[in-house]
Amino acid sequence: MEYTNSWGSQGSAPLVLIVLLNWNSADETIAAVASVRGMDYPNFRILIVDNASADDSVLRLKQLAADGVELLESPINTGYTGGCNLGMKRALEMDAKYIWLLNNDAIVPPHTLSSLVALAETDSSIGLVTPRIAALDEDRLTFAGGVISTKKGLYNETHDPSEASEWNTKYPDAGLVIGTAMLVRTDLVQKIGMLDTAFFAYFEDIDYSARSANAGFRNVVDSASTVRHLEKNRNTRPLEIKPHYWYYMARNESRFWRKHRGLLGSMRLAWYSFHGFLRHWNRLGAKSESQDAILAGLWDGWWDRGGPYHPGVGMPSLPAAIVRSYSRRRVLQPPGARG
C-alpha cells in the first residue's frame, strides 16, 4: 500500500507523545531525536526518560532539553517497563491521544508516525499499532506480524508478510505487536493500565498485546511503514547477544503464560518454552555466562519471580545439574534416538 500524508496542520492531527528511553546510550538517543524531528507529522512532543544512567548521559541530554525536548530523570533503573510507564503517565497528564514507545536505536523514515496515526484513526477499537520492523544492517524484514491468544495458548510471530496476512484473517482478534516502535492509544492505557513492571524488560510487549486483545481492542501492523532496528537474532547470531537478554526471555515467557493461564493451565506451554531455551543453551557452549543466564531465567520463571537480572545469581546447583544432563541427553539427540 502506498503512503500519502493526510495531515494538513497541527490542529487536525492528534497529539502524540514520543517516548525514548535512555540508559547509558546518549549517542543513540541524540540520533533518535534528530530522526524523529525530521518526520512530517505535525503534532508531537518528545520525552526522554533517563533510566538512572551511570555515564554522562544526563549532562548531554540536558542540551536537548534546552531545545524543546522534555527530559525526565528516574533516580533508579526501573527497567524498560518502568521507564516507559513514566512516559505513559506523562502522556496522560498532557492529554495526548497517543503514545509512541520508540526504541532509541531505531531508524525512522519521515512518514512513519503520520502513517501509524492515520491507521489508528480509522477505527477507535485499534489499541496498538506497529510498523513493520526491518534489520538495521540487512535488507530484510524481521517482523511483519504475529498472533497472541491467551485463551487458545497461541503465540507466534513472522517476518513473512504473506504469513502475517493469513494469521490476521484467521485470528482477527488476536493480533500481536512488538515494542520497537509501538503506538499506544491512551484510551487503552486508561482501560487496562500500563506495562507490567514485573517483566522489567522483554516480553512486556507480548503481554501488553494480549491484555489489549483480551480487553476487546485490535492490535494491527501498518504495512505502509517500516522502521529499521538492530536485531537481536537468537537463532542466527546467538553468541552476539548479551546474557541479560537470555535471562529475561527465558524467565518472562513462562511467567507470561502463568500470569494469564494459571499454574496448571500454563504447564504445557511452559514446557515448550523450556525445551526451546534448552536448544539455545546447547548452542551457547562458548558463552558460559549466557548459558547460566538461561538457567537462572528458567528457574526464576518457574517460581514466578520478576524484577531485574542479577548476574551471578543462578539456578541452584542440583536442579542445574539435572537440567544440563537432560539437555545433553534429550535435546541434542536426533529424532527417534533413545536416552
C-alpha positions as CSV (number, residue, x, y, z in Angstrom):
1,M,0.0,0.0,0.0
2,E,1.4,3.4,-1.0
3,Y,1.5,6.0,1.7
4,T,0.1,9.5,1.4
5,N,0.3,12.2,4.1
6,S,-3.2,13.2,5.2
7,W,-2.3,15.6,8.0
8,G,-2.6,19.2,6.8
9,S,-1.9,21.0,10.0
10,Q,-1.2,20.6,13.7
11,G,-4.8,21.4,14.5
12,S,-6.2,18.4,12.6
13,A,-3.6,15.9,14.0
14,P,-4.0,14.2,17.4
15,L,-1.3,14.9,19.9
16,V,1.3,12.2,20.2
17,L,3.9,11.9,22.9
18,I,7.1,10.1,21.6
19,V,8.8,8.4,24.5
20,L,12.5,7.5,24.2
21,L,14.1,5.5,27.0
22,N,17.8,6.2,27.6
23,W,20.2,4.1,29.7
24,N,23.9,4.8,29.2
25,S,23.3,5.4,25.5
26,A,23.2,9.2,24.8
27,D,24.7,8.9,21.3
28,E,21.8,6.7,20.2
29,T,19.2,8.8,21.9
30,I,20.6,12.0,20.3
31,A,20.5,10.4,16.9
32,A,16.9,9.2,17.5
33,V,15.8,12.7,18.5
34,A,17.3,14.1,15.2
35,S,15.5,11.3,13.3
36,V,12.0,12.0,14.8
37,R,12.4,15.7,14.3
38,G,12.7,15.0,10.6
39,M,9.2,13.4,10.5
40,D,6.3,15.1,8.6
41,Y,3.8,14.5,11.4
42,P,2.8,18.0,12.7
43,N,1.7,17.4,16.3
44,F,4.1,15.6,18.6
45,R,6.2,16.1,21.7
46,I,9.4,14.3,22.6
47,L,10.0,12.9,26.1
48,I,13.3,11.3,27.0
49,V,13.2,9.1,30.1
50,D,16.7,8.6,31.5
51,N,16.7,5.3,33.5
52,A,19.4,6.2,36.1
53,S,22.3,6.2,33.6
54,A,25.7,5.8,35.2
55,D,27.6,7.7,32.4
56,D,27.4,11.3,31.2
57,S,24.0,10.8,29.5
58,V,22.0,13.2,31.6
59,L,24.5,16.0,31.1
60,R,24.5,15.6,27.4
61,L,20.7,15.1,27.1
62,K,20.1,18.3,29.0
63,Q,21.3,20.1,25.9
64,L,18.4,18.6,24.1
65,A,16.0,19.6,26.9
66,A,17.1,23.2,26.4
67,D,15.9,22.8,22.7
68,G,12.3,21.8,23.4
69,V,12.7,18.2,24.4
70,E,11.5,17.2,27.8
71,L,13.9,15.2,29.9
72,L,12.6,13.1,32.8
73,E,15.3,11.7,35.1
74,S,14.5,8.5,37.0
75,P,16.5,8.1,40.2
76,I,16.6,4.3,39.8
77,N,16.7,1.9,36.9
78,T,13.2,0.6,36.7
79,G,13.8,-1.4,33.5
80,Y,12.1,-0.9,30.2
81,T,8.7,-1.3,31.7
82,G,9.1,1.2,34.5
83,G,10.8,3.8,32.2
84,C,8.1,3.5,29.6
85,N,5.4,3.7,32.3
86,L,6.8,7.1,33.3
87,G,6.3,8.2,29.7
88,M,2.8,6.8,29.7
89,K,1.9,8.7,32.8
90,R,3.3,11.9,31.3
91,A,1.2,11.4,28.2
92,L,-2.0,11.1,30.3
93,E,-1.1,14.3,32.1
94,M,-0.7,16.2,28.9
95,D,-3.9,14.7,27.5
96,A,-2.1,13.2,24.5
97,K,-4.3,10.8,22.3
98,Y,-1.4,8.5,21.5
99,I,2.0,7.4,23.0
100,W,4.7,6.2,20.7
101,L,7.1,4.0,22.5
102,L,10.2,4.1,20.3
103,N,13.5,2.3,20.8
104,N,16.3,4.8,20.8
105,D,18.3,2.8,18.3
106,A,15.6,2.7,15.7
107,I,15.9,4.5,12.3
108,V,12.6,6.2,11.5
109,P,11.6,7.3,7.9
110,P,9.9,10.7,7.8
111,H,6.3,9.5,7.1
112,T,6.2,6.8,9.8
113,L,4.3,8.5,12.6
114,S,1.8,10.0,10.1
115,S,1.1,6.6,8.7
116,L,0.7,4.9,12.1
117,V,-1.7,7.6,13.4
118,A,-3.7,7.7,10.2
119,L,-4.3,3.9,10.5
120,A,-5.2,4.2,14.2
121,E,-7.7,6.9,13.4
122,T,-9.6,4.7,11.1
123,D,-11.0,2.6,14.0
124,S,-11.4,3.6,17.6
125,S,-11.1,0.0,18.6
126,I,-7.5,-0.1,17.5
127,G,-5.4,-0.1,20.7
128,L,-1.9,-0.8,19.4
129,V,-0.2,-0.1,16.0
130,T,3.3,-1.0,14.9
131,P,5.2,-0.6,11.7
132,R,6.9,-3.5,10.1
133,I,10.4,-3.9,11.5
134,A,13.5,-4.5,9.3
135,A,17.1,-5.4,10.1
136,L,19.4,-2.4,10.5
137,D,22.3,-4.0,8.6
138,E,20.4,-6.1,6.1
139,D,17.7,-5.6,3.6
140,R,15.1,-7.9,5.1
141,L,12.1,-7.8,7.4
142,T,12.4,-9.2,10.9
143,F,8.8,-8.6,12.0
144,A,5.7,-8.5,9.7
145,G,3.1,-9.6,12.2
146,G,2.1,-12.1,14.8
147,V,-0.6,-13.8,16.8
148,I,-1.2,-13.9,20.5
149,S,-4.1,-15.6,22.3
150,T,-4.0,-16.5,26.0
151,K,-7.3,-18.4,25.7
152,K,-6.1,-20.6,22.9
153,G,-2.5,-20.8,24.0
154,L,-1.2,-19.3,20.8
155,Y,1.9,-17.1,20.4
156,N,3.9,-16.7,17.2
157,E,5.5,-14.0,15.0
158,T,6.8,-13.9,11.5
159,H,8.9,-11.9,9.1
160,D,6.8,-13.1,6.1
161,P,4.0,-10.6,5.1
162,S,2.0,-13.3,3.4
163,E,2.0,-15.5,6.6
164,A,1.2,-12.4,8.7
165,S,-1.8,-11.7,6.4
166,E,-3.1,-15.3,6.7
167,W,-2.9,-15.1,10.5
168,N,-4.7,-11.8,10.5
169,T,-7.5,-13.3,8.6
170,K,-7.6,-16.5,10.7
171,Y,-7.2,-14.7,14.1
172,P,-8.6,-11.1,13.6
173,D,-8.9,-10.6,17.3
174,A,-5.5,-11.9,18.3
175,G,-3.1,-9.5,16.7
176,L,0.4,-9.2,18.1
177,V,2.7,-6.1,18.0
178,I,6.2,-5.7,19.3
179,G,7.6,-2.8,21.3
180,T,10.3,-1.5,18.9
181,A,8.0,1.3,17.7
182,M,4.7,0.7,19.3
183,L,1.9,3.3,19.0
184,V,-0.4,3.1,22.0
185,R,-3.9,4.7,22.2
186,T,-4.2,6.4,25.6
187,D,-7.8,5.1,25.9
188,L,-6.3,1.7,26.0
189,V,-3.9,2.7,28.9
190,Q,-6.8,4.1,30.8
191,K,-8.7,0.8,30.4
192,I,-6.0,-1.8,31.0
193,G,-3.3,0.1,32.8
194,M,0.4,0.4,31.9
195,L,3.1,-2.1,31.2
196,D,3.6,-4.9,33.8
197,T,6.8,-3.9,35.7
198,A,7.4,-7.4,36.9
199,F,8.7,-8.3,33.4
200,F,11.2,-5.5,33.8
201,A,12.4,-5.9,30.2
202,Y,11.5,-8.1,27.2
203,F,8.1,-9.9,26.6
204,E,6.2,-6.9,28.1
205,D,5.1,-6.0,24.6
206,I,3.7,-9.6,24.1
207,D,1.9,-9.2,27.5
208,Y,0.5,-5.8,26.5
209,S,-0.7,-7.1,23.2
210,A,-2.5,-10.0,24.9
211,R,-4.1,-7.6,27.5
212,S,-5.2,-5.3,24.7
213,A,-6.8,-8.1,22.8
214,N,-8.4,-9.5,25.9
215,A,-9.9,-6.1,26.6
216,G,-11.6,-6.0,23.1
217,F,-9.1,-3.8,21.3
218,R,-7.4,-4.6,18.0
219,N,-3.6,-4.8,17.5
220,V,-2.5,-4.1,14.0
221,V,0.6,-3.9,11.8
222,D,0.9,-0.9,9.4
223,S,2.1,-2.4,6.1
224,A,2.7,1.1,4.7
225,S,5.6,1.9,7.1
226,T,8.9,0.2,8.1
227,V,11.3,1.0,10.9
228,R,14.8,-0.3,10.9
229,H,16.2,-1.7,14.2
230,L,19.3,-3.5,15.4
231,E,18.1,-7.1,15.5
232,K,18.8,-9.5,18.4
233,N,18.5,-12.7,16.4
234,R,18.9,-15.6,18.8
235,N,18.7,-18.1,16.0
236,T,21.4,-16.8,13.7
237,R,23.6,-14.8,16.0
238,P,23.2,-16.2,19.5
239,L,26.8,-15.6,20.6
240,E,26.4,-11.8,19.9
241,I,23.6,-11.5,22.4
242,K,24.3,-10.3,26.0
243,P,23.4,-12.6,29.0
244,H,20.7,-10.3,30.4
245,Y,18.6,-10.8,27.2
246,W,18.7,-14.6,27.6
247,Y,17.7,-14.3,31.3
248,Y,14.7,-12.1,30.7
249,M,13.4,-14.0,27.7
250,A,13.8,-17.4,29.4
251,R,12.1,-16.1,32.5
252,N,9.4,-13.9,31.1
253,E,7.9,-16.3,28.5
254,S,7.0,-18.8,31.2
255,R,5.9,-16.0,33.6
256,F,3.6,-14.7,30.8
257,W,1.7,-18.0,30.4
258,R,1.5,-18.5,34.2
259,K,0.1,-15.0,34.6
260,H,-2.6,-15.5,32.0
261,R,-3.5,-19.2,32.4
262,G,-2.5,-20.1,36.0
263,L,-0.1,-22.7,37.1
264,L,-1.9,-25.8,35.7
265,G,-3.1,-24.1,32.6
266,S,0.4,-22.9,31.7
267,M,2.4,-26.1,32.3
268,R,2.3,-27.4,28.7
269,L,3.2,-24.1,27.2
270,A,6.0,-23.5,29.8
271,W,7.3,-27.0,28.9
272,Y,7.5,-26.0,25.2
273,S,9.3,-22.8,26.2
274,F,11.7,-24.8,28.4
275,H,12.7,-27.0,25.6
276,G,13.2,-24.1,23.2
277,F,15.6,-22.4,25.6
278,L,17.5,-25.6,26.2
279,R,18.2,-25.7,22.5
280,H,19.6,-22.2,22.8
281,W,21.6,-23.3,25.9
282,N,23.2,-26.1,23.9
283,R,24.2,-23.6,21.1
284,L,25.8,-21.3,23.6
285,G,28.6,-23.6,24.7
286,A,31.3,-20.9,24.2
287,K,29.3,-18.5,26.3
288,S,29.0,-19.9,29.8
289,E,27.7,-16.6,31.2
290,S,24.8,-16.7,28.8
291,Q,24.1,-20.4,29.5
292,D,24.0,-19.6,33.2
293,A,21.6,-16.7,32.5
294,I,19.2,-19.0,30.7
295,L,19.2,-21.4,33.6
296,A,18.7,-18.6,36.0
297,G,15.8,-17.3,33.9
298,L,14.2,-20.7,33.7
299,W,14.4,-21.1,37.4
300,D,13.0,-17.7,38.3
301,G,10.3,-18.2,35.7
302,W,9.2,-21.4,37.3
303,W,9.0,-19.6,40.7
304,D,7.1,-16.7,39.0
305,R,9.8,-14.1,40.0
306,G,10.0,-10.7,38.4
307,G,12.4,-7.7,38.6
308,P,15.9,-7.1,37.3
309,Y,18.6,-9.6,36.4
310,H,21.4,-10.2,38.9
311,P,24.5,-11.7,37.2
312,G,26.0,-14.5,39.3
313,V,22.7,-15.4,40.9
314,G,21.6,-18.5,39.0
315,M,19.8,-21.8,39.2
316,P,20.8,-23.9,42.3
317,S,23.4,-26.5,41.6
318,L,21.3,-29.6,41.9
319,P,18.5,-28.6,39.5
320,A,21.1,-27.1,37.2
321,A,22.9,-30.4,37.0
322,I,19.7,-32.2,36.3
323,V,18.7,-29.7,33.5
324,R,22.2,-29.9,32.0
325,S,22.1,-33.7,31.9
326,Y,18.6,-33.7,30.5
327,S,19.5,-31.2,27.8
328,R,22.6,-33.1,26.6
329,R,20.7,-36.5,26.6
330,R,17.4,-35.4,25.1
331,V,17.5,-32.0,23.3
332,L,20.6,-32.8,21.2
333,Q,19.6,-36.2,20.1
334,P,18.2,-36.7,16.6
335,P,14.5,-37.7,16.1
336,G,13.9,-41.3,17.2
337,A,17.0,-41.6,19.4
338,R,16.7,-43.1,22.8
339,G,18.2,-41.9,26.0
